[in-house]
Amino acid sequence: MYNKGTIIPGLIIFVVLMLFAIFNNAGKKIEAPKVEKPVGYKECVKPVQYMKESHMELLNVWRDEVIREGKREQVEAGGVLYEKSLQNGCMHCHTNKTKFCDVCHTFASVYPYCWDCHVAPQEDLALKEAR
Amino acid sequence: MRVLYPFIAVLALIVVAFLGGKVTGLQYLLGVVLPYLAFGVFIVGFVSRVLNWAKSPVPFRIPTTCGQEKSLPWIKYDRLDCPSNKLEVLGRMILEIFLFRSLFRNTKAEIHDGPKLVYGSSKYLWLFALLFHYSFLVIVLRHLRLFTAPIPFFVPLIEFADGMLQIGAPRLYLTDSIFLAAIAFLFLRRLISRQVRYISLPADYFPLFLIFAIGVTGLLMRYFYRVDIAAVKQLTAGLAAFSPVLPAGIHSIFFVHVTLVCALMIYFPFSKLMHMGGVFLSPTRNMSNNNRAVRHINPWNDPAIKPHSYAAYEDEFREFMKDAGIPVEKE
């Protein structure tokens, strides 16, 4: 074998980089994120699987309908009417951002820009108390 | 045919994976067994391929020289295009690996009326190759979010920069669109340019189709047929932690994506894609051109065979040469 001095270290660097995730996760137990479900509400505006996969799309559509087209009619789920709104609709039941939204988002490294403008209800209270 | 067969091969992979992804038993095969197998083949294949190259001797200096060689001190020489020492080779290699300098030097020949042959600069290949490779790198790094727990600090930073335009939800990544555009260019270039089409083989089209399909399935998964990302991460991070769990309810498109990526990893060490390692080992780039300054001796020369100079030759055969009327230097 020729040029051992450069090729062997090069290959070691390559293998270490490729196995980065394995070293990073070594000894860690990967557990499915567990979200806190709302108490007293059984049904969401859409089925669970849809919400798991595509809630961001629904929020986007709602934003466009409410803000741009002025369609503010309420959405029905299990006989209850909800506002088309993140703060007053979704978070009417899912009150806790840290124990609901953030659980999966942090797990999958998703940082939505909802919170650039919106304030989570409970954090809102905390802010008011702080003042 | 050279385009059609690779296309059918990729299509077949997609169909098999899509149907397999719908069957629970096969999901385990496609989502757990195949990735481990493919990753093993990739690493072992890559390393053994490089070691195999390292075993081949390169006894002589064979760098491609594209400039004035170093000679007398008052003749200016080209440090990058005709490097004379390791430092200059390092500069040449860095520019080659990070900026694809040899593609930048690409020229195009055209015949005009006259007939007149015209050479011109042609930077498209360089530009799109660069865009393609760097987008691919960013995409691979972004995928670390699905394989690592905890997620290293640089992954969210890359995601933030990549999704900066905040188009749609989930945010459109710039590299996703650049990647597909670049690979579309690289494919069309092979189809449209007559000269390039003539030298293109199935082995050129197959990786293009495969990588394009990987990109498209990835986009479909992110923007159209959404998958439950938390369930996906449970599987992928579990794979990297060697405790794979297969959560139920993952859309079949995910298994298509994974199967195609596995196919790419298995194909990698046996194909032209090995240029990833090969660029570091190409003797026409990584050798200094010091043929005149240093004597390079062929390593497998038999030491028992001594140099035989002309003077010694003449000494040995002088009488015979004289008899045959061949002129000799020494009487």
HADDOCK unambig.tbl for C-alpha pairs under 7 A between the chains (distance, minus, plus):
assign (segid A and resid 1 and name CA) (segid B and resid 54 and name CA) 5.51 0.50 0.50
assign (segid A and resid 1 and name CA) (segid B and resid 55 and name CA) 4.28 0.50 0.50
assign (segid A and resid 2 and name CA) (segid B and resid 54 and name CA) 5.56 0.50 0.50
assign (segid A and resid 2 and name CA) (segid B and resid 55 and name CA) 6.02 0.50 0.50
assign (segid A and resid 2 and name CA) (segid B and resid 57 and name CA) 6.76 0.50 0.50
assign (segid A and resid 11 and name CA) (segid B and resid 47 and name CA) 6.78 0.50 0.50
assign (segid A and resid 21 and name CA) (segid B and resid 147 and name CA) 6.01 0.50 0.50
assign (segid A and resid 21 and name CA) (segid B and resid 148 and name CA) 5.37 0.50 0.50
assign (segid A and resid 21 and name CA) (segid B and resid 240 and name CA) 5.99 0.50 0.50
assign (segid A and resid 22 and name CA) (segid B and resid 240 and name CA) 4.91 0.50 0.50
assign (segid A and resid 22 and name CA) (segid B and resid 241 and name CA) 5.88 0.50 0.50
assign (segid A and resid 24 and name CA) (segid B and resid 148 and name CA) 6.43 0.50 0.50
assign (segid A and resid 25 and name CA) (segid B and resid 148 and name CA) 6.05 0.50 0.50
assign (segid A and resid 25 and name CA) (segid B and resid 149 and name CA) 5.85 0.50 0.50
assign (segid A and resid 25 and name CA) (segid B and resid 240 and name CA) 6.64 0.50 0.50
assign (segid A and resid 25 and name CA) (segid B and resid 241 and name CA) 5.24 0.50 0.50
assign (segid A and resid 26 and name CA) (segid B and resid 241 and name CA) 5.79 0.50 0.50
assign (segid A and resid 28 and name CA) (segid B and resid 241 and name CA) 6.71 0.50 0.50
assign (segid A and resid 30 and name CA) (segid B and resid 234 and name CA) 6.46 0.50 0.50
assign (segid A and resid 30 and name CA) (segid B and resid 237 and name CA) 6.73 0.50 0.50
assign (segid A and resid 30 and name CA) (segid B and resid 238 and name CA) 5.83 0.50 0.50
assign (segid A and resid 31 and name CA) (segid B and resid 234 and name CA) 6.82 0.50 0.50
assign (segid A and resid 32 and name CA) (segid B and resid 234 and name CA) 6.02 0.50 0.50
assign (segid A and resid 52 and name CA) (segid B and resid 228 and name CA) 5.78 0.50 0.50
assign (segid A and resid 53 and name CA) (segid B and resid 226 and name CA) 5.49 0.50 0.50
assign (segid A and resid 53 and name CA) (segid B and resid 227 and name CA) 5.37 0.50 0.50
assign (segid A and resid 53 and name CA) (segid B and resid 228 and name CA) 4.65 0.50 0.50
assign (segid A and resid 54 and name CA) (segid B and resid 226 and name CA) 6.31 0.50 0.50
assign (segid A and resid 56 and name CA) (segid B and resid 169 and name CA) 5.82 0.50 0.50
assign (segid A and resid 56 and name CA) (segid B and resid 170 and name CA) 6.69 0.50 0.50
assign (segid A and resid 57 and name CA) (segid B and resid 169 and name CA) 6.21 0.50 0.50
assign (segid A and resid 60 and name CA) (segid B and resid 169 and name CA) 6.66 0.50 0.50
assign (segid A and resid 104 and name CA) (segid B and resid 230 and name CA) 6.29 0.50 0.50
assign (segid A and resid 108 and name CA) (segid B and resid 145 and name CA) 6.46 0.50 0.50
assign (segid A and resid 108 and name CA) (segid B and resid 146 and name CA) 6.57 0.50 0.50
assign (segid A and resid 108 and name CA) (segid B and resid 229 and name CA) 6.95 0.50 0.50
assign (segid A and resid 108 and name CA) (segid B and resid 230 and name CA) 6.23 0.50 0.50
assign (segid A and resid 108 and name CA) (segid B and resid 233 and name CA) 6.73 0.50 0.50
assign (segid A and resid 109 and name CA) (segid B and resid 145 and name CA) 6.19 0.50 0.50
assign (segid A and resid 109 and name CA) (segid B and resid 156 and name CA) 6.71 0.50 0.50
